[in-house]
């Protein structure tokens, strides 16, 4: 896991949720229990779990 980078990916996606590559980088970095939130593009869950 790369928890430090995850927080920045989530913040970047909050500013630009259409950034396909950022979603892919985030998915590679996440724990298994957070993959569903990433796949469904649920920024609310991701921001609560990984605040910056």
PDB file of N, CA, C, O and CB in Angstrom:
ATOM      1  N   UNK A   1       0.833  -1.193   0.000  1.00  0.00           N
ATOM      2  CA  UNK A   1       0.000   0.000   0.000  1.00  0.00           C
ATOM      3  C   UNK A   1       0.875   1.253   0.000  1.00  0.00           C
ATOM      4  O   UNK A   1       1.995   1.256   0.511  1.00  0.00           O
ATOM      5  CB  UNK A   1      -0.946   0.000   1.217  1.00  0.00           C
ATOM      6  N   UNK A   2       0.349   2.273  -0.566  1.00  0.00           N
ATOM      7  CA  UNK A   2       1.048   3.543  -0.634  1.00  0.00           C
ATOM      8  C   UNK A   2       0.135   4.621  -0.070  1.00  0.00           C
ATOM      9  O   UNK A   2      -0.344   5.487  -0.802  1.00  0.00           O
ATOM     10  CB  UNK A   2       1.477   3.876  -2.093  1.00  0.00           C
ATOM     11  N   UNK A   3      -0.103   4.562   1.244  1.00  0.00           N
ATOM     12  CA  UNK A   3      -1.124   5.420   1.846  1.00  0.00           C
ATOM     13  C   UNK A   3      -0.854   6.904   1.645  1.00  0.00           C
ATOM     14  O   UNK A   3      -1.796   7.681   1.485  1.00  0.00           O
ATOM     15  CB  UNK A   3      -1.229   5.130   3.316  1.00  0.00           C
ATOM     16  N   UNK A   4       0.394   7.311   1.648  1.00  0.00           N
ATOM     17  CA  UNK A   4       0.681   8.736   1.432  1.00  0.00           C
ATOM     18  C   UNK A   4       0.237   9.185   0.041  1.00  0.00           C
ATOM     19  O   UNK A   4      -0.381  10.240  -0.102  1.00  0.00           O
ATOM     20  CB  UNK A   4       2.183   9.014   1.619  1.00  0.00           C
ATOM     21  N   UNK A   5       0.545   8.402  -0.971  1.00  0.00           N
ATOM     22  CA  UNK A   5       0.162   8.792  -2.332  1.00  0.00           C
ATOM     23  C   UNK A   5      -1.342   8.680  -2.546  1.00  0.00           C
ATOM     24  O   UNK A   5      -1.910   9.445  -3.325  1.00  0.00           O
ATOM     25  CB  UNK A   5       0.895   7.929  -3.357  1.00  0.00           C
ATOM     26  N   UNK A   6      -1.993   7.742  -1.871  1.00  0.00           N
ATOM     27  CA  UNK A   6      -3.440   7.569  -2.019  1.00  0.00           C
ATOM     28  C   UNK A   6      -4.161   8.862  -1.676  1.00  0.00           C
ATOM     29  O   UNK A   6      -5.084   9.269  -2.382  1.00  0.00           O
ATOM     30  CB  UNK A   6      -3.950   6.420  -1.127  1.00  0.00           C
ATOM     31  N   UNK A   7      -3.746   9.501  -0.602  1.00  0.00           N
ATOM     32  CA  UNK A   7      -4.400  10.742  -0.173  1.00  0.00           C
ATOM     33  C   UNK A   7      -4.336  11.813  -1.268  1.00  0.00           C
ATOM     34  O   UNK A   7      -5.294  12.559  -1.471  1.00  0.00           O
ATOM     35  CB  UNK A   7      -3.747  11.269   1.117  1.00  0.00           C
ATOM     36  N   UNK A   8      -3.217  11.882  -1.959  1.00  0.00           N
ATOM     37  CA  UNK A   8      -3.059  12.877  -3.022  1.00  0.00           C
ATOM     38  C   UNK A   8      -3.843  12.494  -4.279  1.00  0.00           C
ATOM     39  O   UNK A   8      -4.389  13.369  -4.951  1.00  0.00           O
ATOM     40  CB  UNK A   8      -1.579  13.049  -3.365  1.00  0.00           C
ATOM     41  N   UNK A   9      -3.906  11.215  -4.602  1.00  0.00           N
ATOM     42  CA  UNK A   9      -4.743  10.779  -5.727  1.00  0.00           C
ATOM     43  C   UNK A   9      -6.204  11.122  -5.467  1.00  0.00           C
ATOM     44  O   UNK A   9      -6.899  11.617  -6.353  1.00  0.00           O
ATOM     45  CB  UNK A   9      -4.587   9.262  -5.969  1.00  0.00           C
ATOM     46  N   UNK A  10      -6.671  10.854  -4.237  1.00  0.00           N
ATOM     47  CA  UNK A  10      -8.061  11.147  -3.896  1.00  0.00           C
ATOM     48  C   UNK A  10      -8.323  12.645  -3.995  1.00  0.00           C
ATOM     49  O   UNK A  10      -9.359  13.057  -4.516  1.00  0.00           O
ATOM     50  CB  UNK A  10      -8.395  10.635  -2.479  1.00  0.00           C
ATOM     51  N   UNK A  11      -7.402  13.459  -3.505  1.00  0.00           N
ATOM     52  CA  UNK A  11      -7.573  14.918  -3.588  1.00  0.00           C
ATOM     53  C   UNK A  11      -7.600  15.371  -5.052  1.00  0.00           C
ATOM     54  O   UNK A  11      -8.429  16.199  -5.431  1.00  0.00           O
ATOM     55  CB  UNK A  11      -6.433  15.646  -2.821  1.00  0.00           C
ATOM     56  N   UNK A  12      -6.707  14.836  -5.858  1.00  0.00           N
ATOM     57  CA  UNK A  12      -6.680  15.201  -7.277  1.00  0.00           C
ATOM     58  C   UNK A  12      -7.983  14.806  -7.967  1.00  0.00           C
ATOM     59  O   UNK A  12      -8.495  15.549  -8.804  1.00  0.00           O
ATOM     60  CB  UNK A  12      -5.487  14.536  -7.979  1.00  0.00           C
ATOM     61  N   UNK A  13      -8.510  13.650  -7.623  1.00  0.00           N
ATOM     62  CA  UNK A  13      -9.760  13.204  -8.229  1.00  0.00           C
ATOM     63  C   UNK A  13     -10.949  14.030  -7.766  1.00  0.00           C
ATOM     64  O   UNK A  13     -11.921  14.187  -8.505  1.00  0.00           O
ATOM     65  CB  UNK A  13      -9.999  11.746  -7.914  1.00  0.00           C
ATOM     66  N   UNK A  14     -10.882  14.557  -6.559  1.00  0.00           N
ATOM     67  CA  UNK A  14     -11.945  15.449  -6.088  1.00  0.00           C
ATOM     68  C   UNK A  14     -11.972  16.719  -6.940  1.00  0.00           C
ATOM     69  O   UNK A  14     -13.037  17.286  -7.183  1.00  0.00           O
ATOM     70  CB  UNK A  14     -11.744  15.804  -4.587  1.00  0.00           C
ATOM     71  N   UNK A  15     -10.799  17.160  -7.390  1.00  0.00           N
ATOM     72  CA  UNK A  15     -10.719  18.352  -8.231  1.00  0.00           C
ATOM     73  C   UNK A  15     -11.048  18.050  -9.688  1.00  0.00           C
ATOM     74  O   UNK A  15     -11.582  18.902 -10.397  1.00  0.00           O
ATOM     75  CB  UNK A  15      -9.336  18.963  -8.137  1.00  0.00           C
ATOM     76  N   UNK A  16     -10.727  16.826 -10.136  1.00  0.00           N
ATOM     77  CA  UNK A  16     -10.986  16.438 -11.526  1.00  0.00           C
ATOM     78  C   UNK A  16     -11.380  14.960 -11.572  1.00  0.00           C
ATOM     79  O   UNK A  16     -10.536  14.105 -11.841  1.00  0.00           O
ATOM     80  CB  UNK A  16      -9.733  16.705 -12.425  1.00  0.00           C
ATOM     81  N   UNK A  17     -12.648  14.654 -11.314  1.00  0.00           N
ATOM     82  CA  UNK A  17     -13.078  13.255 -11.261  1.00  0.00           C
ATOM     83  C   UNK A  17     -13.046  12.525 -12.605  1.00  0.00           C
ATOM     84  O   UNK A  17     -13.240  11.310 -12.650  1.00  0.00           O
ATOM     85  CB  UNK A  17     -14.457  13.191 -10.715  1.00  0.00           C
ATOM     86  N   UNK A  18     -12.805  13.243 -13.687  1.00  0.00           N
ATOM     87  CA  UNK A  18     -12.735  12.602 -15.002  1.00  0.00           C
ATOM     88  C   UNK A  18     -11.320  12.152 -15.367  1.00  0.00           C
ATOM     89  O   UNK A  18     -11.099  11.664 -16.475  1.00  0.00           O
ATOM     90  CB  UNK A  18     -13.252  13.550 -16.061  1.00  0.00           C
ATOM     91  N   UNK A  19     -10.373  12.306 -14.467  1.00  0.00           N
ATOM     92  CA  UNK A  19      -8.975  11.953 -14.735  1.00  0.00           C
ATOM     93  C   UNK A  19      -8.805  10.428 -14.676  1.00  0.00           C
ATOM     94  O   UNK A  19      -8.500   9.865 -13.625  1.00  0.00           O
ATOM     95  CB  UNK A  19      -8.023  12.651 -13.714  1.00  0.00           C
ATOM     96  N   UNK A  20      -9.007   9.787 -15.808  1.00  0.00           N
ATOM     97  CA  UNK A  20      -8.983   8.321 -15.890  1.00  0.00           C
ATOM     98  C   UNK A  20      -7.693   7.730 -15.333  1.00  0.00           C
ATOM     99  O   UNK A  20      -7.736   6.764 -14.571  1.00  0.00           O
ATOM    100  CB  UNK A  20      -9.164   7.878 -17.332  1.00  0.00           C
ATOM    101  N   UNK A  21      -6.553   8.293 -15.702  1.00  0.00           N
ATOM    102  CA  UNK A  21      -5.274   7.742 -15.244  1.00  0.00           C
ATOM    103  C   UNK A  21      -5.132   7.808 -13.730  1.00  0.00           C
ATOM    104  O   UNK A  21      -4.578   6.890 -13.124  1.00  0.00           O
ATOM    105  CB  UNK A  21      -4.122   8.483 -15.896  1.00  0.00           C
ATOM    106  N   UNK A  22      -5.617   8.868 -13.117  1.00  0.00           N
ATOM    107  CA  UNK A  22      -5.541   8.979 -11.656  1.00  0.00           C
ATOM    108  C   UNK A  22      -6.372   7.890 -10.989  1.00  0.00           C
ATOM    109  O   UNK A  22      -5.961   7.341  -9.967  1.00  0.00           O
ATOM    110  CB  UNK A  22      -6.019  10.369 -11.192  1.00  0.00           C
ATOM    111  N   UNK A  23      -7.534   7.571 -11.552  1.00  0.00           N
ATOM    112  CA  UNK A  23      -8.342   6.464 -11.006  1.00  0.00           C
ATOM    113  C   UNK A  23      -7.572   5.155 -11.094  1.00  0.00           C
ATOM    114  O   UNK A  23      -7.634   4.341 -10.173  1.00  0.00           O
ATOM    115  CB  UNK A  23      -9.690   6.340 -11.762  1.00  0.00           C
ATOM    116  N   UNK A  24      -6.859   4.944 -12.173  1.00  0.00           N
ATOM    117  CA  UNK A  24      -6.098   3.705 -12.335  1.00  0.00           C
ATOM    118  C   UNK A  24      -4.928   3.639 -11.351  1.00  0.00           C
ATOM    119  O   UNK A  24      -4.679   2.589 -10.760  1.00  0.00           O
ATOM    120  CB  UNK A  24      -5.582   3.582 -13.776  1.00  0.00           C
ATOM    121  N   UNK A  25      -4.215   4.740 -11.172  1.00  0.00           N
ATOM    122  CA  UNK A  25      -3.122   4.772 -10.197  1.00  0.00           C
ATOM    123  C   UNK A  25      -3.656   4.561  -8.786  1.00  0.00           C
ATOM    124  O   UNK A  25      -3.048   3.850  -7.985  1.00  0.00           O
ATOM    125  CB  UNK A  25      -2.359   6.105 -10.282  1.00  0.00           C
ATOM    126  N   UNK A  26      -4.786   5.176  -8.488  1.00  0.00           N
ATOM    127  CA  UNK A  26      -5.405   4.999  -7.177  1.00  0.00           C
ATOM    128  C   UNK A  26      -5.762   3.538  -6.959  1.00  0.00           C
ATOM    129  O   UNK A  26      -5.493   2.988  -5.891  1.00  0.00           O
ATOM    130  CB  UNK A  26      -6.658   5.884  -7.040  1.00  0.00           C
ATOM    131  N   UNK A  27      -6.355   2.913  -7.940  1.00  0.00           N
ATOM    132  CA  UNK A  27      -6.781   1.518  -7.803  1.00  0.00           C
ATOM    133  C   UNK A  27      -5.592   0.605  -7.522  1.00  0.00           C
ATOM    134  O   UNK A  27      -5.698  -0.312  -6.707  1.00  0.00           O
ATOM    135  CB  UNK A  27      -7.511   1.055  -9.069  1.00  0.00           C
ATOM    136  N   UNK A  28      -4.486   0.840  -8.173  1.00  0.00           N
ATOM    137  CA  UNK A  28      -3.282   0.033  -7.957  1.00  0.00           C
ATOM    138  C   UNK A  28      -2.787   0.170  -6.521  1.00  0.00           C
ATOM    139  O   UNK A  28      -2.237  -0.778  -5.961  1.00  0.00           O
ATOM    140  CB  UNK A  28      -2.173   0.447  -8.940  1.00  0.00           C
ATOM    141  N   UNK A  29      -2.978   1.332  -5.929  1.00  0.00           N
ATOM    142  CA  UNK A  29      -2.440   1.634  -4.601  1.00  0.00           C
ATOM    143  C   UNK A  29      -3.347   1.217  -3.448  1.00  0.00           C
ATOM    144  O   UNK A  29      -2.890   1.140  -2.307  1.00  0.00           O
ATOM    145  CB  UNK A  29      -2.170   3.094  -4.499  1.00  0.00           C
ATOM    146  N   UNK A  30      -4.607   0.950  -3.717  1.00  0.00           N
ATOM    147  CA  UNK A  30      -5.582   0.742  -2.644  1.00  0.00           C
ATOM    148  C   UNK A  30      -5.525  -0.638  -2.005  1.00  0.00           C
ATOM    149  O   UNK A  30      -5.035  -1.608  -2.584  1.00  0.00           O
ATOM    150  CB  UNK A  30      -6.952   0.972  -3.171  1.00  0.00           C
ATOM    151  N   UNK A  31      -6.055  -0.682  -0.772  1.00  0.00           N
ATOM    152  CA  UNK A  31      -6.310  -1.956  -0.093  1.00  0.00           C
ATOM    153  C   UNK A  31      -7.488  -2.629  -0.797  1.00  0.00           C
ATOM    154  O   UNK A  31      -8.296  -1.970  -1.450  1.00  0.00           O
ATOM    155  CB  UNK A  31      -6.607  -1.745   1.448  1.00  0.00           C
ATOM    156  N   UNK A  32      -7.570  -3.930  -0.654  1.00  0.00           N
ATOM    157  CA  UNK A  32      -8.647  -4.685  -1.304  1.00  0.00           C
ATOM    158  C   UNK A  32     -10.029  -4.232  -0.867  1.00  0.00           C
ATOM    159  O   UNK A  32     -10.963  -4.247  -1.668  1.00  0.00           O
ATOM    160  CB  UNK A  32      -8.490  -6.156  -1.018  1.00  0.00           C
ATOM    161  N   UNK A  33     -10.176  -3.832   0.386  1.00  0.00           N
ATOM    162  CA  UNK A  33     -11.505  -3.449   0.874  1.00  0.00           C
ATOM    163  C   UNK A  33     -11.981  -2.109   0.318  1.00  0.00           C
ATOM    164  O   UNK A  33     -13.142  -1.746   0.507  1.00  0.00           O
ATOM    165  CB  UNK A  33     -11.499  -3.390   2.384  1.00  0.00           C
ATOM    166  N   UNK A  34     -11.126  -1.381  -0.350  1.00  0.00           N
ATOM    167  CA  UNK A  34     -11.511  -0.085  -0.917  1.00  0.00           C
ATOM    168  C   UNK A  34     -11.668  -0.123  -2.442  1.00  0.00           C
ATOM    169  O   UNK A  34     -11.996   0.894  -3.054  1.00  0.00           O
ATOM    170  CB  UNK A  34     -10.480   0.960  -0.541  1.00  0.00           C
ATOM    171  N   UNK A  35     -11.441  -1.267  -3.045  1.00  0.00           N
ATOM    172  CA  UNK A  35     -11.521  -1.359  -4.505  1.00  0.00           C
ATOM    173  C   UNK A  35     -12.927  -1.079  -5.028  1.00  0.00           C
ATOM    174  O   UNK A  35     -13.081  -0.452  -6.076  1.00  0.00           O
ATOM    175  CB  UNK A  35     -11.072  -2.735  -4.964  1.00  0.00           C
ATOM    176  N   UNK A  36     -13.940  -1.529  -4.321  1.00  0.00           N
ATOM    177  CA  UNK A  36     -15.312  -1.291  -4.776  1.00  0.00           C
ATOM    178  C   UNK A  36     -15.625   0.204  -4.822  1.00  0.00           C
ATOM    179  O   UNK A  36     -16.275   0.675  -5.755  1.00  0.00           O
ATOM    180  CB  UNK A  36     -16.312  -2.010  -3.859  1.00  0.00           C
ATOM    181  N   UNK A  37     -15.166   0.946  -3.819  1.00  0.00           N
ATOM    182  CA  UNK A  37     -15.379   2.397  -3.807  1.00  0.00           C
ATOM    183  C   UNK A  37     -14.679   3.045  -4.999  1.00  0.00           C
ATOM    184  O   UNK A  37     -15.206   3.980  -5.602  1.00  0.00           O
ATOM    185  CB  UNK A  37     -14.866   3.014  -2.484  1.00  0.00           C
ATOM    186  N   UNK A  38     -13.513   2.555  -5.328  1.00  0.00           N
ATOM    187  CA  UNK A  38     -12.784   3.095  -6.475  1.00  0.00           C
ATOM    188  C   UNK A  38     -13.497   2.742  -7.776  1.00  0.00           C
ATOM    189  O   UNK A  38     -13.680   3.603  -8.637  1.00  0.00           O
ATOM    190  CB  UNK A  38     -11.339   2.562  -6.497  1.00  0.00           C
ATOM    191  N   UNK A  39     -13.894   1.495  -7.920  1.00  0.00           N
ATOM    192  CA  UNK A  39     -14.551   1.060  -9.153  1.00  0.00           C
ATOM    193  C   UNK A  39     -15.872   1.784  -9.386  1.00  0.00           C
ATOM    194  O   UNK A  39     -16.263   2.022 -10.529  1.00  0.00           O
ATOM    195  CB  UNK A  39     -14.789  -0.439  -9.115  1.00  0.00           C
ATOM    196  N   UNK A  40     -16.561   2.133  -8.295  1.00  0.00           N
ATOM    197  CA  UNK A  40     -17.833   2.853  -8.432  1.00  0.00           C
ATOM    198  C   UNK A  40     -17.634   4.368  -8.430  1.00  0.00           C
ATOM    199  O   UNK A  40     -18.599   5.130  -8.490  1.00  0.00           O
ATOM    200  CB  UNK A  40     -18.785   2.458  -7.306  1.00  0.00           C
ATOM    201  N   UNK A  41     -16.361   4.799  -8.360  1.00  0.00           N
ATOM    202  CA  UNK A  41     -16.006   6.232  -8.369  1.00  0.00           C
ATOM    203  C   UNK A  41     -16.657   6.981  -7.214  1.00  0.00           C
ATOM    204  O   UNK A  41     -17.128   8.106  -7.383  1.00  0.00           O
ATOM    205  CB  UNK A  41     -16.421   6.878  -9.697  1.00  0.00           C
ATOM    206  N   UNK A  42     -16.683   6.355  -6.040  1.00  0.00           N
ATOM    207  CA  UNK A  42     -17.328   6.935  -4.867  1.00  0.00           C
ATOM    208  C   UNK A  42     -16.314   7.769  -4.083  1.00  0.00           C
ATOM    209  O   UNK A  42     -15.637   7.262  -3.188  1.00  0.00           O
ATOM    210  CB  UNK A  42     -17.938   5.826  -3.969  1.00  0.00           C
ATOM    211  N   UNK A  43     -16.221   9.035  -4.425  1.00  0.00           N
ATOM    212  CA  UNK A  43     -15.252   9.920  -3.779  1.00  0.00           C
ATOM    213  C   UNK A  43     -15.597  10.202  -2.321  1.00  0.00           C
ATOM    214  O   UNK A  43     -14.697  10.463  -1.522  1.00  0.00           O
ATOM    215  CB  UNK A  43     -15.160  11.222  -4.537  1.00  0.00           C
ATOM    216  N   UNK A  44     -16.867  10.158  -1.957  1.00  0.00           N
ATOM    217  CA  UNK A  44     -17.244  10.405  -0.559  1.00  0.00           C
ATOM    218  C   UNK A  44     -16.594   9.386   0.369  1.00  0.00           C
ATOM    219  O   UNK A  44     -16.008   9.758   1.386  1.00  0.00           O
ATOM    220  CB  UNK A  44     -18.774  10.361  -0.396  1.00  0.00           C
ATOM    221  N   UNK A  45     -16.691   8.122   0.029  1.00  0.00           N
ATOM    222  CA  UNK A  45     -16.086   7.068   0.848  1.00  0.00           C
ATOM    223  C   UNK A  45     -14.571   7.212   0.860  1.00  0.00           C
ATOM    224  O   UNK A  45     -13.942   7.112   1.914  1.00  0.00           O
ATOM    225  CB  UNK A  45     -16.484   5.672   0.324  1.00  0.00           C
ATOM    226  N   UNK A  46     -13.991   7.444  -0.299  1.00  0.00           N
ATOM    227  CA  UNK A  46     -12.535   7.548  -0.399  1.00  0.00           C
ATOM    228  C   UNK A  46     -12.000   8.747   0.382  1.00  0.00           C
ATOM    229  O   UNK A  46     -10.955   8.645   1.025  1.00  0.00           O
ATOM    230  CB  UNK A  46     -12.115   7.652  -1.863  1.00  0.00           C
ATOM    231  N   UNK A  47     -12.699   9.879   0.334  1.00  0.00           N
ATOM    232  CA  UNK A  47     -12.243  11.065   1.064  1.00  0.00           C
ATOM    233  C   UNK A  47     -12.365  10.874   2.571  1.00  0.00           C
ATOM    234  O   UNK A  47     -11.545  11.399   3.325  1.00  0.00           O
ATOM    235  CB  UNK A  47     -13.041  12.294   0.629  1.00  0.00           C
ATOM    236  N   UNK A  48     -13.363  10.140   3.019  1.00  0.00           N
ATOM    237  CA  UNK A  48     -13.495   9.868   4.455  1.00  0.00           C
ATOM    238  C   UNK A  48     -12.395   8.933   4.938  1.00  0.00           C
ATOM    239  O   UNK A  48     -11.883   9.089   6.047  1.00  0.00           O
ATOM    240  CB  UNK A  48     -14.870   9.262   4.764  1.00  0.00           C
ATOM    241  N   UNK A  49     -12.037   7.968   4.113  1.00  0.00           N
ATOM    242  CA  UNK A  49     -11.021   6.988   4.487  1.00  0.00           C
ATOM    243  C   UNK A  49      -9.608   7.558   4.374  1.00  0.00           C
ATOM    244  O   UNK A  49      -8.727   7.196   5.154  1.00  0.00           O
ATOM    245  CB  UNK A  49     -11.147   5.748   3.617  1.00  0.00           C
ATOM    246  N   UNK A  50      -9.394   8.443   3.408  1.00  0.00           N
ATOM    247  CA  UNK A  50      -8.057   8.991   3.138  1.00  0.00           C
ATOM    248  C   UNK A  50      -8.096  10.517   3.077  1.00  0.00           C
ATOM    249  O   UNK A  50      -7.910  11.090   2.004  1.00  0.00           O
ATOM    250  CB  UNK A  50      -7.499   8.424   1.816  1.00  0.00           C
ATOM    251  N   UNK A  51      -8.333  11.181   4.199  1.00  0.00           N
ATOM    252  CA  UNK A  51      -8.370  12.649   4.190  1.00  0.00           C
ATOM    253  C   UNK A  51      -6.973  13.239   3.994  1.00  0.00           C
ATOM    254  O   UNK A  51      -5.964  12.623   4.338  1.00  0.00           O
ATOM    255  CB  UNK A  51      -8.981  13.176   5.498  1.00  0.00           C
ATOM    256  N   UNK A  52      -6.942  14.434   3.438  1.00  0.00           N
ATOM    257  CA  UNK A  52      -5.658  15.138   3.261  1.00  0.00           C
ATOM    258  C   UNK A  52      -5.724  16.450   3.998  1.00  0.00           C
ATOM    259  O   UNK A  52      -4.757  17.212   3.990  1.00  0.00           O
ATOM    260  CB  UNK A  52      -5.332  15.373   1.752  1.00  0.00           C
TER     261      UNK A  52
END
